[in-house]
Amino acid sequence: MALIPDADWDQGPAHIAAKIEEIKAAFLAEKVPLAETVALNPATNLFHVVPIPVQNAPLVGALLSRVLDAVDDAVQGNNGLRVDSREVRVLTRAAQRYGNDPQRLEMDFTSVAVGLRRQVHKTRELPDSEDNLALLEAVEEGARGLRAAHPEVAANRTSLAAQALRELSPDQKAELAEALPVLQAISEGVMAEDFAADIPALINDALLPLPTGAPRLPGMDASARVFSRATKMSVLERTGGVVHKMDGHAAIKTIKIGKAMYDLGGFLGWLVQLGLKVFGIL
């Protein structure tokens, strides 16, 4: 409340409520930063993600090539990895689809590095073969290289590493499951696909099927993608005339989450509020 200027208090309760929502969204965006922009596609009137430009493209290309070569080597022989293994699928998809998205590449490389490190050095699910160690080294170096070339991505990793997630309650999981079809209906492309994969990973129970190989606990990166994008959509909804442009979408006419009914702005505000709770801010 102290962040609201005195002049705003004279403009009535509705204005103050809107200012409070703005402050919440800005605070959550600071806690879960992503080096990307969320925009409204003027052709479809749906939200989508715009990645930051790739810096030092030759370096990024070389890092990707090294990772893909290491993947090819690792799926040969008795290394415990197959073309349908989660690590192989994530890295192949990253190279094919996210080569122009430094933030997503860094997240996927980091996720695979964590998984490989655990399976090779701790659980011994994978042998510490030369090929597996070479793959681990390639993805670790890839993540470091992406951070070195993109300071914003490096800063985001540092920020996310300092965060702690709170477990969702059963009611919150059920509500997040209800939110998924709405989020998919108002977004497109990579953003819609990420919601479809990330929300089941956050819920992580029988409410929705988990993607093959999903971790047993909600991942920081999946949480960051869901709630960072929710905040950016919330800001756009308040400032960009989004509701008028999206009038034709049936999914936002009346949104029911649990026992509550929302319009688009209220729905996105609820999602921001949930994000603040998940990241221990409220």
C-alpha positions in Angstrom: 0.0 0.0 0.0 2.9 2.3 0.7 3.9 2.0 -3.0 0.8 3.8 -4.1 1.3 7.6 -4.6 -0.9 9.9 -2.7 -2.5 11.3 -5.9 -4.0 7.8 -6.7 -5.9 7.6 -3.4 -8.2 10.5 -4.6 -9.4 8.5 -7.6 -11.6 6.0 -5.8 -11.6 2.4 -4.7 -11.7 0.9 -8.2 -8.6 2.8 -9.2 -6.8 1.7 -6.0 -7.7 -1.9 -6.6 -6.3 -1.7 -10.1 -3.1 -0.1 -8.7 -2.7 -2.9 -6.2 -3.0 -5.5 -9.0 -0.4 -3.7 -11.0 2.0 -3.8 -8.0 1.4 -7.5 -7.4 2.1 -8.3 -11.1 5.3 -6.2 -11.1 6.5 -7.8 -7.9 5.9 -11.3 -9.3 7.6 -10.4 -12.6 10.6 -9.3 -10.7 10.8 -12.6 -8.8 10.3 -14.9 -11.8 12.0 -13.1 -14.7 12.1 -14.6 -18.2 14.2 -13.0 -21.1 11.2 -12.9 -23.5 8.2 -10.7 -24.4 4.6 -11.7 -24.3 2.6 -9.9 -27.0 -0.9 -10.1 -28.6 -0.8 -11.4 -32.2 -2.8 -8.8 -34.2 -3.8 -11.4 -36.7 -5.3 -13.9 -34.2 -5.8 -11.8 -31.1 -4.1 -14.5 -29.1 -1.1 -14.2 -26.7 2.2 -15.5 -27.9 5.9 -15.4 -26.8 8.6 -13.3 -28.6 12.1 -14.5 -27.7 15.0 -12.0 -27.2 17.5 -11.8 -30.1 20.3 -14.3 -30.2 23.7 -12.7 -29.4 26.8 -14.2 -30.8 25.0 -16.5 -33.2 28.1 -18.4 -34.3 28.8 -19.4 -30.7 25.2 -20.5 -30.1 25.2 -22.5 -33.3 28.4 -24.2 -32.3 27.0 -25.0 -28.8 23.9 -26.5 -30.4 25.9 -28.6 -32.9 28.1 -30.0 -30.1 25.1 -31.0 -28.0 23.4 -32.7 -31.0 26.6 -34.6 -31.9 26.8 -35.7 -28.2 23.2 -36.8 -28.3 23.9 -38.9 -31.5 26.8 -40.6 -29.8 25.0 -41.2 -26.6 22.0 -43.1 -28.2 24.4 -45.5 -29.7 25.7 -48.5 -27.9 25.0 -49.4 -24.2 24.7 -45.9 -22.7 21.1 -46.3 -21.4 19.7 -43.5 -23.5 17.3 -44.0 -26.4 15.7 -41.7 -29.0 12.5 -41.7 -26.8 14.4 -40.9 -23.5 13.3 -37.6 -22.0 16.8 -36.1 -22.2 17.1 -36.9 -25.9 13.6 -35.6 -26.7 14.2 -32.3 -24.8 17.5 -31.6 -26.5 16.3 -32.6 -30.0 13.2 -30.4 -29.6 15.3 -27.5 -28.3 17.6 -27.6 -31.3 14.8 -28.0 -33.8 12.3 -25.4 -32.3 14.1 -23.1 -29.9 17.4 -22.3 -31.7 16.4 -18.7 -31.8 15.3 -18.5 -28.2 18.3 -18.2 -25.8 16.1 -18.2 -22.6 14.4 -21.5 -23.5 17.6 -23.1 -24.7 19.3 -22.3 -21.4 16.3 -23.7 -19.5 16.2 -26.9 -21.4 20.0 -27.4 -21.3 20.0 -26.8 -17.5 17.0 -29.2 -17.0 18.8 -31.9 -18.9 22.1 -31.3 -17.2 20.4 -31.6 -13.8 18.7 -34.9 -14.8 21.8 -36.4 -16.3 24.0 -35.4 -13.3 21.5 -37.1 -11.0 21.2 -40.3 -13.1 24.9 -40.7 -13.8 26.5 -39.7 -10.5 23.8 -40.3 -7.8 21.2 -42.9 -8.7 23.4 -44.7 -11.2 20.4 -45.2 -13.5 22.8 -44.4 -16.4 26.4 -45.6 -16.7 29.2 -43.1 -16.4 30.3 -44.1 -19.9 32.4 -41.8 -22.1 29.4 -40.9 -24.2 27.1 -40.0 -21.3 29.8 -37.9 -19.7 30.5 -36.1 -23.0 26.8 -35.4 -23.3 26.6 -34.0 -19.8 29.7 -31.8 -20.4 28.2 -30.6 -23.7 24.9 -29.5 -22.1 26.6 -27.9 -19.1 28.9 -26.0 -21.4 26.0 -25.1 -23.6 24.1 -23.6 -20.6 27.2 -21.7 -19.5 27.8 -20.4 -23.0 24.3 -19.1 -23.4 24.5 -17.3 -20.1 27.8 -15.8 -21.0 26.4 -14.5 -24.3 23.1 -13.3 -22.8 23.6 -11.5 -19.5 19.8 -11.2 -19.0 19.5 -15.0 -19.2 22.4 -15.4 -16.7 20.7 -12.9 -14.3 17.4 -14.8 -14.5 19.1 -18.1 -13.7 20.7 -16.5 -10.6 17.3 -15.1 -9.5 15.5 -18.4 -10.0 18.2 -20.3 -8.2 17.5 -18.2 -5.1 13.8 -18.9 -5.1 11.9 -21.6 -3.1 8.6 -23.1 -4.2 5.7 -23.8 -2.0 3.7 -26.9 -2.7 0.3 -26.4 -4.2 -2.7 -27.4 -2.0 -5.2 -29.9 -3.5 -7.7 -27.1 -4.1 -5.0 -25.0 -5.9 -4.1 -28.0 -8.0 -7.7 -28.5 -9.0 -8.1 -24.8 -9.8 -4.9 -24.8 -11.9 -6.2 -27.7 -13.8 -9.4 -25.7 -14.6 -7.2 -22.8 -15.7 -5.3 -24.9 -18.3 -8.0 -24.9 -21.1 -8.5 -21.2 -20.7 -4.8 -20.5 -21.0 -4.5 -22.7 -24.0 -7.6 -21.0 -25.6 -6.1 -17.5 -25.2 -2.6 -18.3 -26.4 -0.9 -19.9 -29.4 2.2 -21.5 -30.6 5.0 -22.3 -28.2 3.2 -20.5 -25.4 0.1 -22.7 -25.6 2.2 -25.8 -25.9 4.2 -24.9 -22.8 1.1 -24.4 -20.8 -0.1 -27.9 -21.9 3.2 -29.4 -20.6 4.1 -27.1 -17.6 0.8 -27.1 -15.8 0.6 -30.9 -15.5 4.1 -30.8 -14.2 3.1 -28.3 -11.5 0.0 -30.2 -10.5 2.0 -33.5 -10.6 -0.9 -35.8 -9.6 -3.8 -37.7 -11.0 -5.7 -34.6 -12.1 -3.9 -34.5 -15.5 -1.6 -36.9 -17.2 2.1 -36.1 -16.8 4.4 -35.8 -19.8 6.7 -38.8 -20.0 9.7 -38.4 -17.8 8.3 -35.4 -15.9 10.0 -34.8 -12.6 8.4 -36.0 -9.4 8.3 -32.5 -7.9 7.2 -29.2 -9.6 10.1 -27.7 -11.5 11.3 -24.1 -11.0 11.5 -23.4 -14.7 8.0 -24.7 -15.4 6.7 -22.5 -12.6 8.6 -19.5 -13.9 7.2 -19.9 -17.4 3.6 -20.2 -16.2 3.6 -17.4 -13.7 5.9 -15.0 -15.5 3.8 -15.2 -18.6 0.6 -14.8 -16.5 2.0 -11.5 -15.1 2.9 -10.2 -18.6 -0.6 -11.2 -19.9 -2.1 -9.4 -16.9 -0.2 -6.2 -17.7 -1.2 -6.4 -21.3 -4.8 -7.0 -20.4 -4.9 -3.8 -18.3 -3.0 -1.5 -20.7 -3.4 -2.9 -24.2 -7.2 -3.0 -24.9 -6.9 -6.8 -24.9 -10.4 -7.5 -23.7 -12.0 -5.6 -26.6 -9.7 -7.4 -29.1 -10.4 -10.8 -27.7 -14.2 -10.4 -27.5 -14.7 -13.1 -30.1 -13.1 -15.8 -27.9 -15.8 -17.8 -26.1 -13.2 -19.0 -23.5 -13.1 -15.5 -21.8 -16.8 -14.7 -21.7 -17.2 -16.1 -18.2 -14.3 -18.1 -16.6 -15.2 -20.4 -13.7 -12.3 -21.4 -11.4 -13.5 -23.4 -8.4 -16.6 -21.6 -7.1 -15.6 -18.2 -8.5 -16.5 -16.5 -11.8 -14.1 -14.2 -13.5 -13.7 -12.0 -16.6 -10.3 -12.2 -18.3 -8.8 -9.5 -16.1 -10.0 -11.2 -12.9 -8.8 -14.6 -14.1 -5.3 -13.3 -14.8 -5.3 -11.4 -11.5 -6.2 -14.7 -9.7 -3.3 -16.5 -11.5 -0.9 -13.7 -10.5 -2.1 -14.1 -6.9 -1.5 -17.9 -7.0 2.0 -17.2 -8.4 2.7 -14.9 -5.4 1.7 -17.7 -3.1 3.7 -20.4 -4.9 6.9 -18.3 -4.7 6.3 -17.6 -1.0 5.6 -13.9 -1.5 2.2 -14.0 0.1 
